[in-house]
Amino acid sequence: MPNDYETIESLARKLERTRILLDLKDCSTLEDFQELLKKYENLCNDDKN
């Protein structure tokens, strides 16, 4: 049986994947995709700091 930490981690990953999928579905042009890519690159860079 998973502990609280594992449950929270699993739910957080599922939520993040769903959010990314919804963002990708909103892309209708290459420019939209490039803006989204920049957004996630910035988020990843912020996570490193």
C-alpha positions in Angstrom: 0.0 0.0 0.0 1.5 3.4 -1.0 2.3 5.9 1.7 1.1 9.5 1.7 4.3 10.7 0.0 3.9 8.3 -2.9 0.2 9.1 -3.3 0.9 12.8 -3.4 3.8 12.4 -5.8 1.7 10.2 -8.1 -1.2 12.7 -8.1 1.2 15.6 -8.8 2.7 13.8 -11.8 -0.7 13.0 -13.2 -1.9 16.6 -12.7 1.2 18.0 -14.4 0.9 15.6 -17.4 -2.8 16.6 -17.8 -1.9 20.3 -17.6 0.8 19.8 -20.3 -1.6 17.8 -22.5 -4.2 20.6 -22.3 -1.6 23.2 -23.1 -0.5 21.2 -26.2 -4.1 20.7 -27.3 -4.5 24.5 -27.3 -1.6 24.9 -29.8 -2.9 25.6 -33.2 0.1 27.1 -34.9 3.9 26.7 -34.8 4.1 30.0 -33.0 1.7 28.7 -30.2 3.9 25.6 -29.8 7.1 27.7 -29.7 5.6 30.0 -27.0 4.6 26.9 -25.0 8.1 25.4 -25.4 9.6 28.7 -24.1 7.1 28.6 -21.2 8.1 25.1 -20.1 11.8 25.8 -20.7 11.5 28.8 -18.3 9.7 26.7 -15.7 12.4 24.0 -15.9 15.1 26.6 -15.6 13.4 28.1 -12.5 13.2 24.6 -11.0 16.9 24.2 -11.3 17.5 27.4 -9.2 
